[in-house]
């Protein structure tokens, strides 16, 4: 793996981890009994699962590593969008969440097919 490719992968991991920490920090400040508690819990589970799945050892194949990182990222987006569909009230955001589910599933399938 070239230095540039390794740097790209490490940068992607660092960016996602930074976003996850920021989201976790704001969720931790919430008090019990909040109306959005089920949504926050579902989103937190999705983020935790994503971070575990993204803890990969670089394989030396940038394309495979890219897909290995992006699939859990997309799966987490799907889980959060499904939580919005379950708990959200804003119709515009619910439509966007439904689009996210569909497009992210399509992108996962396309990335996996591209590696065949």
Residue pairs with C-beta under 8 A, 6 or more apart in sequence:
1 58
1 60
1 62
5 62
6 58
8 62
9 58
9 62
9 65
9 66
9 69
12 69
13 54
13 69
16 50
16 51
16 54
16 69
16 73
17 51
20 47
20 50
20 51
23 43
23 47
24 44
24 47
27 40
27 43
27 44
30 37
30 40
34 40
36 87
38 83
38 86
38 87
39 83
39 84
39 86
39 87
39 88
42 79
42 80
42 82
42 83
42 86
42 87
43 79
43 80
43 83
45 79
46 75
46 76
46 79
46 80
46 83
47 76
49 72
49 75
49 76
49 79
50 72
50 73
50 75
50 76
53 71
53 72
53 75
54 68
54 69
54 72
54 73
56 65
56 68
56 69
58 65
59 65
59 68
63 114
63 115
64 115
66 111
67 111
67 112
67 114
67 115
70 107
70 111
71 108
71 111
71 112
74 104
74 105
74 107
74 108
75 104
75 108
77 100
77 104
78 100
78 101
78 104
78 105
81 96
81 97
81 98
81 100
81 101
81 104
82 97
82 101
84 93
84 94
84 97
85 94
85 97
85 98
85 101
88 94
88 97
